[in-house]
Amino acid sequence: MAKLEIEGEYGEARHGAFFAEFGNNGLDPDDLAAFPDYLICARAGELQTVESERILQAFVEGLPIKVLVQTDDLLEESMIGGDYLISGLPSRQLASTVIGFGMHYVLQSSSSSLFRLREQIARGLAYPGPALFSIFSGASGTRIPPYLTAAAAAESRAFPAFIYDPSAGPDWASRFSLDANSQIDLDWPRQRFDYEDEEHQLVSENLAFTLVDFAACDPRFTRYFAKVPRMKWSADLVPVTEFLAREPKDLSEKVPCLLMVDCDNRLQKVIVNDKLVREARRCAEAWRSLQELGGVHNSHAARLVEQERKIWAGQSRPLTAPEQKKTDATPSELPAASNSAPAEAVAERSSDDPYIETARCTSCNECTQINDKMFGYDANKQASIINPDAGTYRQLVEAAESCQVSIIHPGKPRNPNEPDLDELSRRAEPFL
Ligand code: SF4
């Protein structure tokens, strides 16, 4: 119509009826497909409510747009009391609302993972419809390099990666993926940390990287931590990972602490402010919701498995005398199939022997990765201790700490000469 107007050829009588059919908004999906996609770039920190609403409106109408929302800082001031929150709320809200529409491509990631996700980005750009890319750049203005901040945000679940691709299949299992995150079975990824103790001995620990660790990298959180002199280190200082894994009511006398390394490369212990611990609990909850969407520790599936297990247990025949005798054997002597016995059956075991409540195992691989000679799966892919002497007490304790459902009981040390038994026994206490 505009072209005809410019050329002076538009005639109401001749062309009016033809163009009237288009109406005010008369582009159907085939018409829209002929347009090139528009790339809209926005900074999450500068997005006004009205702009977010317009972007969402464009998604609802299926306009040919690809939207990149860049978040530079996950920190926000709390509305109550001037504290900081680590949330990245605007971009999170946008991504979850667009996923809720169910028809558009959504990719969320830290900038540190972009190269690894290049194929998924290309797929999103080629997606026949609107797509949202929500990226945390890490350029928050602190002295930490943005790449490291972005990687730490991903590792600590502060800004987890996910992809929702409606073209990948008809259901959530095929559309939604958390695979770009590290160790997706766990609340917090665990990595090996080596250091030298005061006797110049090498110590290796498997440490989780939590939201508290992420905050500890940010100078703006300095006031949330306080250094504890070495002479005041005590059993009441509980590692923050352990603190987060337990119920607040069980921790009234305990103080969460974190290992940090100072400018002279010396190991320090710092205690952590309550508010930050609450933030970390909230972050873990949000991550667990994502895990459910991604089919990890899915509560519906777990409930079904439990129902099936009960039916199976109800249909099992009573044990014969020789079989009964075998159930009195130590856990490591039990055949794989009998490890599916109900949890009450294991309650009577001696707490000196290590054992696993096998029936509750979620097959997350965490313990078998620590030592696959000590921990093994039965025919139902549920873990038990196949040889308690195939590793160290440290490995038993670390497996107990890693197990997300707290079903590994490390018992008492089996080798009195193993180093650090006092410390390990203290760490084992919650799992005895
Ligand atoms: S025992 Fe715990 S850590 Fe080991 S596989 Fe089962 S759930 Fe995972």
Boltz pocket constraint, residues with backbone or C-beta under 6 A from the ligand:
constraints:
  - pocket:
      binder: B
      contacts: [[A, 356], [A, 360], [A, 361], [A, 362], [A, 363], [A, 364], [A, 365], [A, 366], [A, 367], [A, 368], [A, 382], [A, 383], [A, 399], [A, 402], [A, 403], [A, 404], [A, 405], [A, 406], [A, 407], [A, 408]]
      max_distance: 6.0
